[in-house]
C-alpha cells in the first residue's frame, strides 16, 4: 500500500504566509505522507538562502494588531512608512517568546523529512532569479512536474 500524498502550492512570500506550507508539510511527512510543495510567484521568496521575510498587515484585515491597535488604528494606517518593519519586528518577537520555530528551522525540518520542494521554473525565469540564491535541495520544474504528483495526491492545498 502506498503512502498518502499531500500536494501544496505556495504563492505568498511574507513571514505570516511562510508558516502554513512548512508546518503542514513537515507534519504530514512526520505522519508518513509523501509531500511536494510547488513554490510559484512570490512563494519563491521562501526558498531563498537569505530570508528577508516581512509581515504585511496591509490587505490582511483579519490580522490581529498588537496592543489592541485593531480597534483604534485603521488598516490603511499600516501603509505608513516604517509600519511594515515595526510589525515584522513585533511578530518575530512574539513568535520567539511563544517558542515558535523559525521559517529556516521549519524549512530544514521539512527537507529532512523528505518533503520535495519544487521552484516554478517559469517564475524563476520571469523574475530573472539566479538559481544560486535558492537553498540546496530545491528542484526546478514547471506546472506539469507538479501535476504529475498532485494529480495522484489525496490532499491538495493552495496557500
QUIVEN-V665880 format. One record per backbone hydrogen bond with DSSP energy under -1.0 kcal/mol. CO is the residue of the C=O (numbers start at 0). NH is the residue of the N-H. If there is no record, write none. Layout:
co=CO nh=NH
co=CO nh=NH
This chain:
co=3 nh=33
co=4 nh=153
co=4 nh=154
co=5 nh=35
co=6 nh=156
co=7 nh=37
co=8 nh=158
co=9 nh=39
co=18 nh=22
co=19 nh=23
co=20 nh=24
co=21 nh=25
co=22 nh=26
co=23 nh=27
co=24 nh=28
co=25 nh=29
co=26 nh=30
co=27 nh=32
co=28 nh=31
co=33 nh=5
co=34 nh=115
co=35 nh=7
co=36 nh=117
co=37 nh=9
co=38 nh=119
co=39 nh=42
co=40 nh=43
co=41 nh=44
co=42 nh=45
co=43 nh=46
co=44 nh=47
co=46 nh=134
co=53 nh=14
co=56 nh=59
co=59 nh=62
co=65 nh=68
co=67 nh=70
co=68 nh=71
co=68 nh=72
co=73 nh=76
co=74 nh=77
co=75 nh=78
co=76 nh=79
co=79 nh=82
co=81 nh=85
co=82 nh=86
co=83 nh=87
co=84 nh=88
co=85 nh=89
co=86 nh=90
co=87 nh=91
co=88 nh=92
co=89 nh=93
co=90 nh=94
co=91 nh=95
co=92 nh=96
co=93 nh=97
co=94 nh=99
co=95 nh=98
co=101 nh=105
co=102 nh=106
co=103 nh=107
co=104 nh=108
co=105 nh=109
co=106 nh=110
co=107 nh=111
co=108 nh=112
co=109 nh=114
co=110 nh=113
co=115 nh=36
co=116 nh=138
co=117 nh=38
co=118 nh=140
co=119 nh=123
co=120 nh=124
co=121 nh=125
co=122 nh=126
co=123 nh=128
co=124 nh=127
co=129 nh=132
co=130 nh=133
co=132 nh=48
co=138 nh=118
co=140 nh=120
co=141 nh=145
co=142 nh=146
co=143 nh=147
co=145 nh=148
co=145 nh=149
co=146 nh=150
co=148 nh=151
co=149 nh=152
co=154 nh=6
co=156 nh=8
